[in-house]
């Protein structure tokens, strides 16, 4: 009687990562949040020292546009979550679709913010106008640049996805782009009430 050997293979189970995406992006995000955190603390201290000035000129900001931008970024963060879910399910087309939706939200944000800046600059308002506008313009312009960078990153992810670089088993790049985009959203969620609403 011939002996038959049966080999049992156990599937390799990947250990879940502590953080999604590349570790380098998390170091970068930490440094960015640190910079914004210092900015916010200095803003709060200067506000306490110039409460009447800040309250007066805060009323000149367009809260409706600020709220619309908040909704745009929150929506685009949701779209990015859906993109990550899609690629984890090996659906590259849906991933690209949701990333385009996130980019549309970012584009809408930049357009509305541009309208807000145009209104202020046409009225002769600049960094040297007063302390409030110095902080308003510095904080929001700094964030504006981060939105632009986030859109460049998401656009690169779209190109890579369309070239077949991502799949259910290999999608670190999608998670990396999503992580950065969520940071951009988080900063605005803090910045909007701090600069536009809290009195």
Secondary structure as UniProt FT lines:
FT   HELIX           23..49
FT   HELIX           51..58
FT   TURN            59..60
FT   HELIX           63..88
FT   TURN            89..90
FT   HELIX           92..122
FT   TURN            123..124
FT   TURN            127..128
FT   HELIX           131..162
FT   TURN            163..164
FT   HELIX           172..192
FT   HELIX           193..197
//
